[in-house]
Amino acid sequence: MRILITNDDGVYAPGIAALVRAVQPIASEIIVSAPDRERSACGHAMTLRDPLRFKETEVEGCRALEVNGVPVDCVNLALTVAFPDGCDLVLSGINNGPNLGFDVTYSGTVAGAMEGCINGIKSMAFSMALFVDGAPLHMETGERWIAENIQKLTEIDLPELTFLNVNVPAIAHAEIEGVRVVGMGQRVYQDRVEHREDPWGRTYYWQGGSVVMKPDVPDTDVWAVSEHYVSVTPVSLDWTNHTFKDEVASRF
């Protein structure tokens, strides 16, 4: 199996090395194509006004492209330069932090899998669901879980325009309760723009905010990881609200 791996934490991030190691047993060829620095929260952005360049490097003994762009750029550049005939699988991650609920719209890691899906390739995004700053990330848990389950995941016959978003709780592997295939939950940011002043009294703004989750809504990714389950969410690129089309049409 020919596998393209990307992320949004950078080509030298520990998570991408862990992902390479986890899937090596099923791969005939692995090529990594990832940003030259962290590109978190870039969403499904694409570089259009600047040239793309890359440097050859290695990740866990595999050929890697260190790209001066975002994850979408990395996927498309690799499909042009390294896999001109296409590949069998696009994997993105393992992200340093969760990609739950509405995070999928911001996440560069998820965007990497989304771009693979758009190119007609089976694609998956993997993230470590860490909620407390400074707590152990337990990347080894994600690596082991993926190694144990990647064969099952690749055997799933995904519908057209659908990819998988996987979140592994940042806990010891022995504490994982199992797997739940669930929908997207709600994970939103409050007070996300903070007013500040620099040492010269000039105003600036810092965007981030505190995270508010709803872990009590069952059958969602937020609920699953809160209960120590790995969440697997099939995400469709068709964002159309089909049940509401007739209501909108009736206005015209």
Backbone bond lengths (Angstrom), bond angles and torsions (degrees), N, CA, C in turn:
res aa  C-N    CA-C-N  psi(-1)  N-CA   C-N-CA  omega(-1)  CA-C   N-CA-C  phi
1 M - - - 1.458 - - 1.526 109.35 -
2 R 1.337 116.71 129.27 1.470 122.43 -179.97 1.524 108.26 -93.79
3 I 1.332 116.01 122.08 1.460 120.99 -170.65 1.524 110.75 -123.22
4 L 1.327 115.54 132.35 1.457 123.15 172.22 1.527 108.00 -104.91
5 I 1.326 116.31 128.72 1.462 121.60 -178.39 1.529 110.10 -120.47
6 T 1.333 115.60 135.02 1.458 121.39 178.31 1.520 109.27 -138.83
7 N 1.333 117.13 -179.13 1.457 122.43 174.44 1.523 109.01 -167.39
8 D 1.341 117.06 -174.72 1.465 119.53 173.05 1.528 111.69 -121.51
9 D 1.338 117.44 5.27 1.465 121.12 179.42 1.522 112.50 -94.04
10 G 1.321 117.43 -5.95 1.452 120.90 179.54 1.514 112.78 108.94
11 V 1.311 115.36 152.43 1.465 121.14 -172.28 1.522 112.50 -64.67
12 Y 1.335 117.57 -24.25 1.458 120.00 -178.56 1.532 112.57 -101.93
13 A 1.319 118.32 13.10 1.457 121.99 179.04 1.534 110.39 -68.60
14 P 1.321 117.61 143.92 1.477 120.13 179.17 1.525 113.31 -58.21
15 G 1.335 117.73 -32.64 1.457 120.77 -177.31 1.512 113.93 -64.44
16 I 1.325 117.11 -36.08 1.465 118.90 -177.90 1.532 109.69 -73.96
17 A 1.328 116.93 -34.79 1.470 120.09 175.53 1.525 110.30 -65.36
18 A 1.342 116.19 -39.35 1.468 120.03 178.44 1.523 110.88 -63.89
19 L 1.323 116.45 -39.44 1.467 120.17 179.69 1.519 110.88 -66.83
20 V 1.318 116.99 -41.42 1.472 120.31 176.79 1.522 110.28 -58.32
21 R 1.324 116.55 -48.26 1.467 119.81 -179.14 1.529 111.31 -61.78
22 A 1.330 116.41 -39.29 1.464 120.36 -175.84 1.517 112.89 -64.94
23 V 1.336 117.40 -33.43 1.467 119.53 -173.44 1.519 113.41 -104.49
24 Q 1.328 117.90 -1.34 1.465 119.90 -179.81 1.531 113.76 -55.10
25 P 1.345 119.47 -37.28 1.471 118.73 -178.22 1.526 114.20 -62.43
26 I 1.334 118.84 -24.72 1.463 119.50 -178.39 1.523 112.53 -100.86
27 A 1.326 117.12 -0.09 1.466 120.83 -171.36 1.517 112.33 -101.61
28 S 1.327 115.82 136.98 1.455 120.52 168.20 1.525 110.51 -88.50
29 E 1.342 115.80 -25.34 1.460 121.82 177.72 1.522 108.52 -156.05
30 I 1.324 115.68 135.34 1.459 121.91 174.60 1.516 108.69 -124.92
31 I 1.299 116.60 130.60 1.461 121.79 171.87 1.526 107.67 -126.54
32 V 1.315 115.25 129.40 1.459 121.87 177.99 1.522 108.46 -97.55
33 S 1.329 116.16 134.89 1.461 121.40 173.57 1.518 106.91 -137.95
34 A 1.337 116.15 108.58 1.451 120.29 -170.97 1.528 110.47 -144.52
35 P 1.333 116.57 161.78 1.470 119.98 -177.66 1.526 113.07 -63.68
36 D 1.325 114.76 155.59 1.463 120.16 178.82 1.526 112.48 -78.31
37 R 1.347 116.81 -5.91 1.463 121.86 176.93 1.525 108.00 -158.13
38 E 1.322 116.11 173.52 1.456 119.43 -178.64 1.526 110.86 -62.79
39 R 1.338 115.29 135.23 1.464 121.63 -179.90 1.523 110.68 -130.60
40 S 1.331 117.17 34.10 1.456 121.54 -177.11 1.523 111.67 -57.49
41 A 1.329 115.28 146.93 1.473 123.64 175.60 1.528 113.19 63.02
42 C 1.332 116.57 26.49 1.465 119.16 176.64 1.522 111.45 -86.10
43 G 1.339 116.45 -9.06 1.457 119.92 179.00 1.519 111.93 61.93
44 H 1.320 115.09 -151.55 1.465 120.47 -177.79 1.527 111.26 -91.17
45 A 1.331 115.01 40.53 1.469 120.77 -179.82 1.528 110.39 -71.21
46 M 1.331 113.82 159.46 1.464 121.64 -179.95 1.528 108.23 -143.15
47 T 1.314 116.86 140.53 1.461 121.08 179.53 1.523 109.67 -84.57
48 L 1.340 116.09 121.72 1.460 121.10 -178.22 1.529 113.17 -121.14
49 R 1.327 117.44 -27.71 1.468 120.95 -171.99 1.527 113.67 -101.60
50 D 1.324 117.11 -2.87 1.463 121.03 -179.19 1.529 109.54 -130.08
51 P 1.330 117.31 153.54 1.474 119.86 179.34 1.522 111.07 -72.56
52 L 1.314 115.34 148.43 1.462 121.54 174.28 1.529 108.96 -98.75
53 R 1.320 114.59 135.19 1.458 121.16 177.44 1.518 108.69 -135.17
54 F 1.321 116.09 157.28 1.461 119.15 176.10 1.521 110.26 -144.75
55 K 1.334 114.41 156.57 1.455 122.22 173.03 1.526 108.53 -114.71
56 E 1.306 116.40 142.80 1.463 120.87 175.66 1.532 109.14 -76.85
57 T 1.318 115.77 134.36 1.452 121.29 176.00 1.527 108.38 -149.86
58 E 1.316 118.02 -167.13 1.467 121.71 179.11 1.526 110.40 -136.29
59 V 1.315 115.59 146.84 1.457 122.53 171.08 1.527 107.41 -130.93
60 E 1.307 116.50 116.71 1.464 121.78 -179.42 1.532 112.06 51.04
61 G 1.325 115.76 41.41 1.454 121.01 177.55 1.514 115.39 80.52
62 C 1.329 117.42 0.10 1.473 121.57 -179.44 1.522 110.37 -101.67
63 R 1.316 115.74 149.31 1.457 120.56 176.34 1.524 109.51 -59.54
64 A 1.333 116.49 136.57 1.459 120.23 179.92 1.528 109.90 -138.23
65 L 1.328 114.63 145.59 1.458 122.27 175.03 1.525 108.05 -109.21
66 E 1.321 116.35 121.81 1.460 122.73 176.54 1.526 107.05 -95.04
67 V 1.319 116.62 104.93 1.465 122.66 -166.66 1.528 110.88 -104.47
68 N 1.323 116.80 141.38 1.462 121.42 179.06 1.526 111.37 -86.96
69 G 1.324 117.32 36.20 1.459 121.22 -178.01 1.510 111.63 -136.79
70 V 1.320 114.87 -165.87 1.463 122.92 -178.81 1.535 108.96 -96.34
71 P 1.338 118.21 171.74 1.470 119.64 -175.42 1.525 115.29 -55.42
72 V 1.321 118.34 -39.28 1.471 119.84 177.50 1.523 110.24 -59.66
73 D 1.340 116.41 -43.10 1.466 120.35 176.25 1.521 110.68 -59.50
74 C 1.326 115.80 -42.49 1.474 120.72 -176.66 1.520 111.18 -61.76
75 V 1.339 116.23 -42.60 1.463 120.05 179.31 1.521 110.73 -65.05
76 N 1.318 116.68 -49.45 1.466 119.94 -176.56 1.525 112.12 -67.29
77 L 1.331 117.05 -37.27 1.466 119.59 177.91 1.523 110.62 -65.60
78 A 1.334 117.04 -42.32 1.466 120.22 179.37 1.518 111.64 -65.20
79 L 1.330 117.43 -37.26 1.462 119.86 178.58 1.529 111.37 -69.43
80 T 1.311 116.96 -19.37 1.462 121.07 176.72 1.526 111.73 -89.28
81 V 1.335 115.80 -44.17 1.463 121.44 -171.80 1.522 112.78 -91.01
82 A 1.338 116.25 -44.70 1.467 120.66 -170.47 1.515 113.73 -101.90
83 F 1.317 117.24 -34.19 1.466 122.03 -179.36 1.529 109.95 -125.79
84 P 1.327 118.37 63.14 1.477 119.74 -177.27 1.529 112.88 -63.34
85 D 1.326 116.98 -22.19 1.468 121.27 177.34 1.528 112.01 -96.14
86 G 1.340 116.18 8.62 1.455 120.34 -179.85 1.516 111.63 87.96
87 C 1.313 115.89 171.56 1.462 121.38 177.35 1.523 108.36 -136.36
88 D 1.314 116.54 178.88 1.467 120.85 -175.21 1.521 113.34 -93.95
89 L 1.329 116.44 -22.36 1.456 119.54 -171.00 1.522 109.85 -155.49
90 V 1.338 116.03 135.91 1.461 121.91 171.43 1.519 107.63 -115.28
91 L 1.331 116.17 123.50 1.459 122.07 178.97 1.517 109.08 -120.16
92 S 1.338 116.52 140.76 1.458 121.15 -178.45 1.522 109.41 -128.99
93 G 1.335 116.73 130.92 1.458 120.63 -179.69 1.518 110.53 133.26
94 I 1.324 116.72 -157.89 1.449 127.61 -7.46 1.523 107.07 -77.28
95 N 1.327 117.37 124.06 1.452 121.58 -174.11 1.523 111.80 -70.82
96 N 1.331 114.62 143.81 1.465 121.49 177.48 1.524 109.07 -84.97
97 G 1.331 116.42 78.40 1.457 122.12 -177.44 1.515 110.64 132.55
98 P 1.340 117.33 166.89 1.464 121.15 -175.04 1.515 113.02 -78.02
99 N 1.307 115.38 154.45 1.470 122.83 168.35 1.520 107.22 -130.63
100 L 1.322 114.32 80.20 1.454 122.97 -173.80 1.521 110.62 -115.16
101 G 1.327 116.02 148.99 1.461 119.73 174.68 1.511 112.10 55.41
102 F 1.337 115.65 -129.48 1.462 121.07 -175.95 1.524 113.41 -68.47
103 D 1.353 117.27 -9.28 1.459 119.73 176.36 1.524 111.86 -56.13
104 V 1.319 117.00 -28.20 1.466 118.79 -175.68 1.524 111.46 -61.62
105 T 1.337 117.61 -23.58 1.464 119.87 179.83 1.522 112.24 -80.12
106 Y 1.340 117.14 -21.73 1.465 121.59 -179.92 1.519 112.68 -97.26
107 S 1.302 117.14 -26.99 1.453 122.37 -165.79 1.520 114.57 -71.82
108 G 1.331 115.35 127.71 1.452 119.44 171.90 1.515 111.85 -71.30
109 T 1.328 116.73 -31.92 1.471 120.39 176.98 1.525 110.30 -62.13
110 V 1.322 116.66 -48.71 1.464 120.00 178.26 1.523 110.19 -63.44
111 A 1.325 117.08 -37.10 1.466 120.65 179.57 1.514 112.09 -61.34
112 G 1.332 117.22 -33.25 1.459 119.90 177.00 1.516 111.42 -61.75
113 A 1.345 116.20 -44.24 1.466 119.83 176.71 1.517 111.01 -68.51
114 M 1.314 116.74 -37.47 1.466 120.94 178.60 1.528 110.83 -60.25
115 E 1.338 116.34 -41.89 1.470 119.49 -179.08 1.521 111.16 -68.59
116 G 1.319 116.50 -36.02 1.458 118.60 174.28 1.507 111.07 -61.40
117 C 1.327 116.52 -42.73 1.468 122.07 178.32 1.524 111.06 -61.98
118 I 1.329 116.42 -43.30 1.463 120.57 178.88 1.529 110.84 -60.16
119 N 1.330 116.27 -32.65 1.463 120.99 178.41 1.526 112.70 -82.96
120 G 1.325 116.83 7.17 1.451 120.67 175.41 1.510 114.64 80.95
121 I 1.345 117.15 21.29 1.458 121.83 -177.43 1.533 108.99 -112.10
122 K 1.318 116.83 138.42 1.467 120.20 175.69 1.523 108.60 -57.78
123 S 1.342 116.64 129.40 1.460 120.35 -170.96 1.519 111.87 -139.97
124 M 1.342 115.47 150.44 1.463 122.22 -179.06 1.516 109.46 -148.30
125 A 1.339 115.42 144.98 1.461 122.15 174.34 1.529 108.61 -115.57
126 F 1.342 116.68 139.79 1.456 122.12 -179.33 1.527 109.85 -125.69
127 S 1.338 116.22 136.12 1.460 121.19 -179.44 1.522 110.32 -140.95
128 M 1.339 115.23 150.50 1.456 121.52 172.53 1.525 107.94 -95.32
129 A 1.316 116.33 120.73 1.464 121.81 -176.35 1.521 109.99 -85.14
130 L 1.326 114.91 84.57 1.460 122.39 177.58 1.524 108.25 -102.53
131 F 1.317 117.63 129.87 1.461 120.94 -174.77 1.518 114.41 -113.26
132 V 1.322 117.73 -15.71 1.459 121.11 -176.22 1.521 109.12 -117.96
133 D 1.334 117.38 119.27 1.457 121.21 178.36 1.520 110.49 -58.23
134 G 1.321 115.26 132.99 1.443 120.25 178.67 1.517 114.32 89.75
135 A 1.326 117.67 -12.76 1.466 120.52 177.63 1.531 109.27 -73.11
136 P 1.326 117.92 157.12 1.471 120.18 178.26 1.525 111.26 -59.82
137 L 1.323 116.21 135.74 1.458 120.40 -179.45 1.522 112.15 -78.67
138 H 1.326 117.04 -27.86 1.462 122.33 -179.21 1.539 111.45 55.30
139 M 1.323 115.84 46.57 1.461 119.77 177.35 1.523 111.48 -57.71
140 E 1.344 115.70 -29.53 1.466 119.16 179.69 1.527 111.18 -63.42
141 T 1.346 117.40 -28.67 1.460 120.61 176.75 1.526 110.17 -66.43
142 G 1.335 115.96 -45.84 1.461 119.76 178.27 1.511 112.07 -62.24
143 E 1.327 116.25 -43.87 1.468 120.42 179.65 1.522 110.68 -60.42
144 R 1.334 116.39 -46.10 1.470 119.72 -178.11 1.526 111.02 -67.15
145 W 1.342 117.01 -41.83 1.462 118.86 -178.80 1.530 110.80 -63.80
146 I 1.317 116.90 -42.34 1.463 119.89 179.21 1.525 110.47 -64.17
147 A 1.332 116.33 -44.60 1.464 119.59 179.05 1.526 111.42 -57.74
148 E 1.328 116.63 -38.24 1.464 121.31 -178.15 1.526 112.80 -76.47
149 N 1.332 117.40 -22.60 1.467 120.08 -170.81 1.520 115.55 -121.65
150 I 1.328 118.01 -3.36 1.463 119.16 -174.96 1.525 111.90 -62.77
151 Q 1.324 117.22 -34.74 1.470 119.16 178.82 1.523 110.67 -62.89
152 K 1.336 116.71 -44.49 1.467 120.48 177.54 1.524 110.79 -60.59
153 L 1.322 116.38 -43.56 1.464 120.58 -177.51 1.527 111.38 -64.25
154 T 1.328 116.66 -40.76 1.461 119.07 -177.76 1.524 112.02 -72.34
155 E 1.335 117.13 -21.15 1.467 120.21 179.33 1.525 113.11 -81.38
156 I 1.334 117.52 -8.56 1.468 120.89 178.09 1.523 109.19 -71.45
157 D 1.301 116.24 128.27 1.461 121.20 178.18 1.527 108.36 -85.87
158 L 1.316 116.15 90.35 1.459 120.67 -175.59 1.524 111.08 -71.57
159 P 1.332 117.83 139.85 1.470 120.19 174.67 1.528 110.77 -63.87
160 E 1.297 116.06 163.40 1.452 121.11 176.45 1.530 109.92 -59.06
161 L 1.332 116.11 141.82 1.466 123.34 178.31 1.531 113.03 61.58
162 T 1.331 116.50 33.06 1.459 121.03 178.21 1.530 109.39 -131.59
163 F 1.337 115.85 134.22 1.459 121.05 174.09 1.524 108.64 -129.86
164 L 1.333 116.63 170.31 1.457 121.33 -177.92 1.523 110.86 -105.79
165 N 1.332 115.55 134.89 1.458 121.96 173.44 1.526 107.79 -113.25
166 V 1.344 116.39 116.62 1.461 122.55 -173.13 1.524 109.42 -115.56
167 N 1.344 116.86 129.09 1.458 122.38 175.39 1.522 109.14 -120.60
168 V 1.332 115.36 124.42 1.464 121.82 179.57 1.528 108.35 -104.46
169 P 1.336 118.80 124.68 1.466 119.63 178.03 1.526 111.25 -57.92
170 A 1.324 116.80 139.67 1.462 121.71 179.75 1.521 109.41 -83.22
171 I 1.322 114.03 72.59 1.464 122.54 179.80 1.522 107.74 -138.37
172 A 1.309 116.44 171.93 1.460 119.99 176.51 1.527 110.03 -62.63
173 H 1.327 116.40 146.50 1.457 120.69 -176.34 1.523 111.93 -57.25
174 A 1.319 117.38 -36.63 1.467 121.31 -178.48 1.523 112.08 -65.27
175 E 1.339 116.99 -19.78 1.457 120.77 -178.12 1.529 113.13 -89.67
176 I 1.327 117.60 -6.51 1.464 121.13 177.74 1.523 109.25 -66.39
177 E 1.333 116.63 125.76 1.464 121.59 -176.40 1.524 113.39 -83.44
178 G 1.332 117.09 -18.06 1.460 120.61 -177.56 1.513 110.11 144.24
179 V 1.305 116.06 -153.31 1.466 122.32 -176.69 1.520 109.03 -126.15
180 R 1.322 115.81 140.88 1.454 121.28 172.46 1.531 108.90 -128.40
181 V 1.324 115.86 126.65 1.463 120.95 173.84 1.520 106.56 -90.55
182 V 1.330 115.72 112.87 1.461 120.99 -167.18 1.527 110.90 -137.31
183 G 1.325 114.40 170.59 1.452 120.73 175.51 1.520 111.11 -89.48
184 M 1.316 115.97 179.22 1.458 121.98 178.01 1.522 109.93 -75.55
185 G 1.322 115.25 137.27 1.451 120.61 176.63 1.516 111.16 -98.78
186 Q 1.320 115.30 -158.40 1.462 120.81 179.93 1.518 109.50 -118.00
187 R 1.313 114.59 119.34 1.466 122.31 176.07 1.521 105.86 -138.64
188 V 1.312 116.01 101.38 1.464 121.11 -172.66 1.523 110.02 -119.73
189 Y 1.328 115.61 166.47 1.457 122.17 -178.02 1.526 109.65 -114.42
190 Q 1.336 115.92 127.74 1.458 121.12 177.47 1.525 109.97 -104.04
191 D 1.350 114.94 151.51 1.472 120.45 179.02 1.522 110.12 49.64
192 R 1.328 114.85 47.91 1.458 118.51 -169.55 1.519 113.93 -74.57
193 V 1.337 119.37 -19.23 1.460 120.68 178.64 1.533 108.50 -112.81
194 E 1.320 115.91 116.23 1.461 121.52 -176.74 1.523 110.40 -105.87
195 H 1.330 115.73 130.38 1.466 121.86 177.38 1.523 109.66 -80.17
196 R 1.343 116.52 131.10 1.455 121.66 178.59 1.518 110.29 -139.17
197 E 1.327 115.28 169.51 1.463 120.90 174.24 1.517 109.06 -130.76
198 D 1.335 115.93 141.45 1.452 119.85 177.48 1.538 109.04 -81.81
199 P 1.343 118.22 175.85 1.482 119.94 -176.84 1.520 114.49 -59.39
200 W 1.319 117.90 -16.21 1.459 121.46 179.51 1.525 112.62 -99.96
201 G 1.344 115.75 10.35 1.452 120.26 176.17 1.509 114.70 80.88
202 R 1.305 117.22 9.80 1.462 120.39 179.61 1.529 110.18 -86.58
203 T 1.311 115.24 137.03 1.466 121.08 -176.98 1.518 111.98 -75.25
204 Y 1.323 115.51 137.35 1.459 120.74 167.40 1.525 108.12 -143.90
205 Y 1.333 116.46 171.23 1.462 121.25 -176.74 1.524 109.81 -128.75
206 W 1.334 115.15 141.53 1.464 120.91 179.70 1.527 107.73 -119.85
207 Q 1.334 114.70 123.29 1.459 119.29 -176.48 1.528 110.88 -98.05
208 G 1.304 115.78 135.08 1.459 121.41 179.26 1.511 108.66 178.39
209 G 1.324 116.18 -82.65 1.458 120.03 176.48 1.516 112.93 88.16
210 S 1.313 115.13 167.43 1.460 121.51 178.17 1.522 109.84 -89.87
211 V 1.317 115.46 144.56 1.461 121.09 -177.07 1.524 109.84 -87.54
212 V 1.319 115.26 133.83 1.457 121.37 174.44 1.521 107.71 -119.62
213 M 1.332 116.31 122.71 1.459 120.94 -179.17 1.518 109.86 -117.13
214 K 1.308 115.67 159.37 1.456 122.25 175.81 1.529 108.94 -120.91
215 P 1.350 116.02 79.10 1.468 119.55 -175.72 1.523 113.60 -75.33
216 D 1.342 117.33 -6.27 1.463 119.95 -176.69 1.521 112.64 -89.94
217 V 1.350 117.38 1.37 1.465 120.73 177.25 1.516 108.00 -89.27
218 P 1.334 118.80 109.45 1.470 120.84 -173.78 1.518 112.79 -67.35
219 D 1.318 114.14 160.00 1.465 122.11 176.93 1.526 112.79 61.57
220 T 1.329 115.85 33.70 1.459 121.15 173.51 1.522 108.83 -124.37
221 D 1.336 116.18 162.23 1.462 119.58 -179.93 1.529 111.41 -64.55
222 V 1.329 117.44 -37.58 1.460 120.62 178.74 1.529 110.67 -62.23
223 W 1.316 116.17 -44.99 1.467 120.96 177.74 1.520 111.01 -62.10
224 A 1.326 117.46 -44.74 1.465 121.45 -175.21 1.520 111.64 -60.76
225 V 1.335 117.53 -51.27 1.466 118.78 -177.13 1.528 111.16 -69.58
226 S 1.331 117.26 -29.63 1.458 119.99 176.33 1.524 111.42 -65.41
227 E 1.336 116.28 -26.90 1.460 121.75 178.15 1.529 112.04 -95.82
228 H 1.350 116.23 13.17 1.466 123.05 175.92 1.531 113.13 72.24
229 Y 1.322 116.66 27.11 1.457 121.36 172.15 1.532 109.68 -102.30
230 V 1.308 116.17 149.97 1.461 120.78 167.75 1.517 107.47 -75.82
231 S 1.334 116.75 128.90 1.465 120.01 178.76 1.525 109.82 -97.49
232 V 1.315 115.30 133.12 1.465 122.21 174.85 1.519 106.85 -122.52
233 T 1.331 115.57 118.32 1.467 120.89 -176.31 1.524 110.49 -121.46
234 P 1.334 118.17 117.07 1.468 119.68 171.96 1.530 108.55 -73.98
235 V 1.320 116.33 120.86 1.463 122.11 -177.57 1.524 109.29 -108.89
236 S 1.323 115.87 128.21 1.466 120.84 179.89 1.517 110.59 -98.11
237 L 1.313 116.36 138.43 1.462 120.73 176.27 1.524 112.19 -79.69
238 D 1.318 117.56 -8.01 1.458 120.70 174.05 1.525 107.95 -85.45
239 W 1.331 116.76 99.96 1.455 121.68 -176.89 1.528 111.99 -88.28
240 T 1.299 116.41 6.78 1.462 120.04 -177.37 1.529 111.20 -64.29
241 N 1.331 116.73 133.39 1.463 120.93 171.40 1.521 107.06 -86.68
242 H 1.322 115.89 86.88 1.461 120.83 -172.90 1.520 112.56 -63.37
243 T 1.335 117.12 -32.59 1.466 119.38 -178.13 1.523 112.12 -71.48
244 F 1.324 117.13 -14.51 1.470 120.58 -176.48 1.520 112.38 -104.32
245 K 1.328 117.54 -4.17 1.466 120.06 -176.13 1.531 111.98 -60.05
246 D 1.320 116.13 -43.48 1.480 119.20 -177.78 1.526 111.06 -63.55
247 E 1.341 117.24 -36.89 1.459 120.34 179.40 1.528 110.51 -63.80
248 V 1.343 116.81 -43.88 1.453 119.26 177.47 1.513 111.66 -65.92
249 A 1.331 116.38 -41.61 1.471 120.47 -179.97 1.518 111.54 -62.10
250 S 1.332 117.16 -32.41 1.464 119.95 -177.94 1.524 111.94 -65.00
251 R 1.332 117.57 -21.64 1.463 121.48 178.86 1.514 112.64 -73.69
252 F 1.317 115.93 -12.90 1.459 119.96 -176.48 1.547 111.16 -114.67
